[in-house]
Structure formats: structure tokens, C-alpha cells
Amino acid sequence: MKNNYLKLLPVLLIVNILFLGCSKTENSAKESEKRKTDYDSSSYQKNSEKINERSYEDKNYIPVDLEDALSYLDNVMDRKSKNEFRNTEEVKAVAGKHFSWGLYLRNNWGLWSFSSGISLYFLKTGVFHADDMSSIILTSFHRRLNGKDIRLDEQIKFYKEYRKDMENTE
């Protein structure tokens, strides 16, 4: 598993160089525990039903948290795109969508401005960089499509360590 993350590091390094932006923070253990979101299928189904009541036809809809983001992507994305994404190895799938889907998420969901529900959700988890937020969303979506645990705490830890390492090399 660590090898998969290591394969992603060069891509993240390039993205960081392109978009330069690092922030410092620490997340309390309580917040981390509160944000554990390895969702089971029943909670996903319940949330999906609730989300379906919302107007995803509104192109300006911005999710409020990770579960909402995953439900939104599942509802608006066509079957062919989801199948293609699901059937690609995780690291390649996420890196391959960084400048398309990821760019859309960062620019249209307010991940750079820290003014949307989804960006505030990530700030509470200690994730401050929009690239990291979009990567977590895409990684989680890929895992969800493949019936895997999202392992959000591991993803958050990875990006916090990555940002800390980036700060130490400056």
C-alpha cells in the first residue's frame, strides 16, 4: 500500500510546484475520531436516498462533506465514466483525473477559497491544501466504486505527512 502512495508522490510534487501553497496545522485526536468515515453500504444507501432529494441538476451544487461529495459524484457521473475510473488502478485513476475531475472539484467546489461546506469539512480534519482535498475525494470515490473501505484517516495522515515533509524541504 505504501508503494501506491509513493508512486503518487512525484505527481503531488509537480502539482505542489505548480500551485505552491502549504499551510500548517495540527488536528486533535477528537476531531480525527469524529471524522472517521469508512462507511458501510447501508449508511451510503441511506445518504444516497437523502441526497437524491436534493437538486443535483443544479450545476452550482456544492457538497457539504465527503459523503455528500461521493453521493453527488455517483449521481451525476455517467456509467461509462464510473466504470472506466473504477477499472483503472487507484493511483493511476486518481493521478489521471487530477487535472480534469480534480480541477473541476477544486475550482467549482470552493476548495481553494475555504468558503464552501466541503472545504470547511476538510479544514476540520486538518487538510488545508485544495489538491489534497480533491485527491482524497477522488481516492475515496475510487474505493467506494470498488467496494473498498475509504480509510479516510489513513488518507488524511498521508497528506499531513506529505505537507510536513514539503515544509521541511523548503
N, C-alpha and C positions, 0 to 999 in steps of 0.2 A: 504494500500500500504506500509506504513511504517513497518507493521508486516512482509511483504515479505522480506524487506531489513534486518530486524532484524534476520530473520531465516538464512540469508546468512552470518551474522557476524561470527558465530563460524567457518564456513568453511574458510572465509577470514583470521580469526585469525590463524588458523592452517597453512594455506598457507603462511602467513606472517612469522610465526615462522620458517617454513621450508626454505624459500627463503630469509629471512631477507634482507630488502632493503627499505629504506624510503628516500624520497627526499623532500625538502622544496621548495615551490614557491607560487606565487600569480598570478592569471590571471586577466588581465584587463577586464573591462566590455565590451570594444570594441571587444576584441578577443572572448569573450564569445558570444556576439551577432553575430559575423561573423560566428561562428561555429554552430549556430542553425541548426539542421538537422532533423527536423521532416518532412520527405519527403512525398510528396503526390505521388500517384501511377503514375501520368504522368511523373514526373521527374525521378522516379525509372525506368519506362519503357524506357524512352529516354536514360538514363545512361546504362541500360542493353543492349540496342541495340549497343551503342557505345563500351561497354566493349566486346561484342561478337566479335568485330573486332580484339581484342587483342588475343594473343595466350595463352589461358588458358591451352592448352595441355602442355605447358612448366611448369614442376613441380617446377621450381625455381621462378615462378612469385610471386612478392610481391606487394600487393595493395598500392596505394598512399594515400588513405584516407578511411574514414569509408564507404562511399557509394560504393567505389570500392571494399572494403572487402566484403560487403554484396552481391554485384553482383557476385563476384568471388565465394563465398560460394554457392550461389544459382545455379550457372552454373556448378560447379564441383561436388556438392553433389548429391548422388542418391536419387530418390523419396522416397524410404523406410526410409532412414535415416532422411530426412527432415520431413516426416510425423510423425515419432516417436518423434523427437525433438519438433515439433510443438504441438503435443498432450500431452506432459508432462507439468505439471505446471511449470511456468517460473523459479522460484527459484531452483526447483529440476532439471530441464533441464540444467540450466547453471552450477550449482554445480556438477552435474553428468558428465558433459563434461570437467570439469576443468583440469583433468589430462590426457585427451585424445585429443580432439579437441583443447582445450585451450593450452595444452603443445605444440602441433604442431604449433599453431599460434605464441606462444612466442619464440620458438626456430627457426622456419623456416622463420618467417617474420621479424626478427631482432628487436623484441620488447625489448630484454634485452640490445642490443648494441646501441640503439638510432641512428642507421645509415641508417634506411630504410625510405621510404616515409611515411608509415603508422605510424611508431614510432614518426617521426618528426611532423606529423599531431597531434598526441595526446599530444606531448610536448607543442605545441602551445595552446592547450586547458587547460594546467595546470595539465595534468595527466602524472605522471612520473614513475609509477610502472607497470612493464610488466603484472603482474597478473590483475591489474585493467584494463589495456588496453584490454586484452583478454576477461575479463568478460564483458566489455562494448560491444565488438564486438559480443559476444555470446548472450547477453541480447538483443541487437539491432536486431540480426538475428532472434531470437525467436519472438520478437514483430513484425517484418516485416512479417514473415511467418504467423502470426496470424492476420494480417491486423490492427495492433495497431500502434499508434504513438510511435516513438522511445523514445521521451522525453530525448534527449541527455543531455541537460542542467541539468536535474534532476540527471541523472546518474553521470555526472561529479561532481556535487555538493556533491552527496553521497560519492564518493571515496575521494574527497578532505577532507571532514569532517572526514571520516574514518581514513585517514592517519594522519590528525592533532590530532585526539584522540589517535592514536597509539604512536605518538611522545610524547604526554603529559603523557602517562603511563610509559614511559621509564625512 
